[in-house]
Amino acid sequence: MTDFRSPATSPSRTPVTVLGLGPMGRALARALLAAEHPVTVWNRTPGRDADLVAHGAAPAASAAAAVAASPLTLLCVRDHAAGRAVLDAAGPALRGRALVNATSVAPDQARESADRAAGHGARSLNAAILTPTPTIGQPTGVIVCSGDEDLFRTHQETLAALAGAVHHLGADPGRAAGYDAALLDLFWTTAHGYLHALALARAEGISAAAFAPYAHGLPRLLPALIDDWARRVDEGSHPGDHSTVASAAAGLAHVARTARARGLDTAVLDAALAVTERAVAAGRGSDGVSALVEELEARRPTAPGSRRPPGERPR
C-alpha cells in the first residue's frame, strides 16, 4: 500500500478539498496526500473515504462543509449533471473559493460550469486529465487547464503534485475539454480499429497473438503522420504527394468488402468510407488524405476551414 504522508507534517502546503471519490478522484486525493497537502474529502455515496482518512484526509459531512474547509477545491465526479448538482449543493460555501473542475465534460459544459461557479462567487478552472489513473502524481501524468489564468498561476505548484506536466491553454474554460474530446476521439477510433482488425484476422483463421507483432509496425509510422497532417491541416494545403483521398477510398472499400464477406460488423468502416467517397465526389480525389478534414468540417454551421481565434468563446 502506498505510504501517504500525513498533511499535518507540512502546514505550509495549500489545503485542498476533493469532491468525488471515484477512481480518479481517489487518485487525486492520494497524490495530494503524498505531497503533504492537507486534504478534505467528500463523496455523494458514503463509505469511499476510509483508506484516505486512515492516511490523513479529513472527511466532510457535506459538499458545502468540504468546500468551506479549503481555499482550493477539486471537483471530479461522474458527469456534468453530477457536477452541476454538487456545485449547487455547495452553494454559498463557494464564494471567494477557487474551483478546479476535473470532471470529464464537453467544451460547452465546461463553459456552463464556469458560469455556474462564477454565479456562486467562485473563480474556476476547467481541467482535463489526459492520462490514466495510474499516472496521477507521477512524472508521466498530463493535465491541461483552461480558464482563469491568474488562478492557475496562484495554484500551479499545488496542481503540479497531480502530474508531471500541467499546462494552461488559455482563457476559454472550454479549451481544455476540447483537447480532451479530440484525444478521446483519437484513442477510441484507434482502439476500435485495432479490435476490428483482430476480428478480421480471426475470421481468416489468424490468431490475435499471431497478428499482434505485425500490428506493432503501424504505430511506428504515426509520429511522422501526426506532425505532417497537423501542418497541412493548419496550412489548408493537402498535396497528394504520398497518398490520396481516392486511394484511401479504394483501400477502405477493399477492407469493408473483406470484412463484410466474413459476416463482421462494418458500420464504422462504412461510415469512414462514406466520408471518403463524398470527398472524392466533391473533387478531392487527387488531394492528400489530410484533405478529409475539410470534408468532415463541411457540415459545421461555420464555413469549412474557418478558425475561431484562440481563447474566443462562441456567441
N, C-alpha and C positions, 0 to 999 in steps of 0.2 A: 504493500500500500504506500502511496506517495506520502512523504512526510511534509505536510503543510505546516509552515511555521506560524506561531501564534501572532496575530496582528498587534497584540499588546506590547511586543518587543520593539515596535517601530512607530512611536507616536507621531513622527513627522510625516508619515505616509498619509495621503488623502484617503479619508473614509469613503467607501463605495457601497452602494446598495445594488443588489442583483434581484430583479423581479423576473421570476420564471426559472424553474429548476428542471427543465428537460435536459437531455444530454448536453446541448450546447451551453445552456445557462449554468449548469453544474461545472462544466469545463472552465467557463469564465470565472466563476467564483473560486475554483481551485487555483487558477493561475494568480488571481489577486491575493489569495491567502499565502501562496508560495512566495509572492513578492512582498509579503508582510504588510499588506494594506488591511486596516480594519474593515471587515465585510459584514454587512447586514443582508439577510436573505429572506425572501418570501415567495411562496408559490400558491397558486389558486387551489391546488389539491394538496392537503396537508400530508406530512409524512415523508417528504423527499429531502428534507434538510438534515437528517440525523447525522450522517458522516461529516457534513460540512460544519455543523455545530460542534461536533466532537473535536474538530480541528481548529476551532477558534471563531467560527462565524457566529454572529448574533441573530437569533430568529426574531421575526416580527409577526405580530398578530394580524396585521392588515397591510394592504398596499400603501395606505396613507402613512401608517406608522413606519414602514420600511423607508419610504421616501424622506420622511422627516429626519431620519437618523443620519443622513449623509448629504454632503453638498453635491455629490455626483451619483446618478442612478443609471444603471444599465438595464434596459428592457429587452428581454429575449423570450418571447412566448411563441405560441404555435403559428399564429397568422395575424393579419391586420385587424380582423374583428376582435380577436382576443386582446391585442394591444390597445385598441380603442377603449375596450371595456376596463382594462387595468388603469389606463390614464384617467378615465372618468372616475374610477373608484378612488384614485389617489387625490384627485380634485385639488383643493386649496393647498395641500401639502407641497404641491409642485412649485408654488410661487417662489421665485428667487433661486430655484434649484437648476442644476444642469442635468440634461437628459441625453443619453445616447441610446437611440433605438436600434438594437441589433436584431430585430425581428425580420425575417425574410418577407419582404413586401415588394410590390410593383412600384415603379417610379412615381406614379400619380398618388399611390397610397402613402409613400414616404412624404410627399409634399403635404398631403392631408394631415398626416400625423404631426408634422412640424407645425402646421397651423393650429392643430388642436392643443399641442403643448404650449404654444405661444398664448393661446386663449386662457390657459391655466396659469400664465405668468412664468413659464419656464423657457430657458434657452435650450436649443437642442441641436443635435447632430444625428444624421442617419448613418449607420454603419453596416456595411456588407462584409460578411466573413467569407472569404473566397477559398478557404482551405478547410479540410475536415476537422472534426472534433479533436483527434489526437494531436493536431499541430498547435492547439491553443496553448499559449505560454512557451512555445518552442521557437527557435530561430526560423523554422520553415513556415510558420504561420503568416498569413497575409490578410490584412483587414484594410478596407478603404472606407473613408468617411467623406461626407459632404454636408454642407450647411454652414452654420456659424463658425467662421474661421478663427475668430478670437477665442471662442470656446474651445476649439480644437487645440490651439496653442497653449491655453491655460492647463489643459488636462492631457497634453501629449505624453508626458512622462508616465502618467498612470496608464494610459492606453497602451504604451509600449510594453507593459507587463503581459499583455494579452497575445502578442505576436511579434515575430522578428521584424516584420515590415508593416507599418501602419502609416497610411498616406491620406492626405486631404486632397480632394479632387475638385473643389470649387464650392461656390455659394449655393448652388441649386441643391436643395435637400434630396431631389430625386436622382442626382447624378450617380451616387454610389450604387443605388438599386439598379440603375441602368447597366452598369458594369456587371453586376451580379446576374441579371437576367440574360445578358448576352453570353456570359461564360457558361451558365447553366444550359443555354441553348446549344452551345458547342459541345458540352460534356454529354448531354443526353442523346443528341443526334449521333454523336460518335459512338457512344455506348450501344445504342440501338443498332447502328451499322455493324459493329463487331458481332453482336449476338445474332443478327440476321445472317452474317457471313458464316458463323458456326452452324446455324440451322441448315444453310445451303450446303455446306461441306458434309454434314451428317447425312443429308438427303442423298448425296452422291457416294455414300459409304466411306467417307473420310472421317476419322475420329477427330474430336475437337483438339485432343492433345497432339495429334499428328499435324494438324493445320496451324496450331498456335505459333511454332517457330517461324513460319513464313509471314505471319501477320506482324511480327516484330519489325519487318523491313519498312512497313508503311510509316510508323511514327518517325523514323529517321529522315523521311522526306519532308515532314511537316514544318520544321522550323523555317526553312527557306521559303516555302509556300506562304506561311503565315505573314512573314515580313513583306514578301513581294506583292501578294494580293492586297495587303493593307495599303501599301504605297500606291498601287494602281487605283484602288477604290477612292482614296483621298484625292488623287490627281484627276479622277474621272477619265482615265486613259486605259484601254483594255486591248492592247495589241495581241493578235493571235499568233505569237511567235513560237510558243511551245505546245499549247493545246488550244482547241477552240470549243465554242459552245456546241457546234454541230457534232464534233467528235464526242463530247460529253453526252449528247443526246443518244448517239449510237451506242455508246458504252452502257448507259443506263437501260436502254431498250433491250440490249443483249442480256444483262443481268436479270431484269424483270421477267423476260421470256423464260430464262432458265429456271428461275425460282418458281414461276407460275406452273411450269411443266411438272414440277415436283410437288405441287399442291401447297406451297408455302404462302403465307400471308404477304402480299406485295403492296399493301396500302401506302406505306411510306415511300417505297421505290416509285410507285405510280405517281405519287404527288410530286416527287422530285423530277420525274420525267416530264410531267405536265408543265411545270415551270420552265424547264429547259426547252421543251418544244415550243412554248409560247415565245421564248426569246428568239428561237430560230425563225418563227413565223413573223416576228417583228423586225427581221433583217439583221439580227445579231449573230448569225451562224458562224461567220468568219472571225468574230471577236474572240478574245481570250475568255477563259472560263470565269474570271473575276467579273465580267460584264453581267453575270447573273444577279449581282447585287442590284443593278438597275431594274431588272425585271421584278425582283422581289419587292422593290420600293414603289413600283409603278402604281399600286393601288392605295398608296398613302394619300391622305387628304391634301398634303402639300405636294408641290411639284417634284417629280423624280430628280434626285441629285441635289435637292436643296438641303442646306445645312443650317441648323439653329446655332447661333453663336454660343460659345462655351458659357455655361452658367445661366443662360437665359431660360426663364420659365415660360411655359406655354400660356397664352392668354385665352 
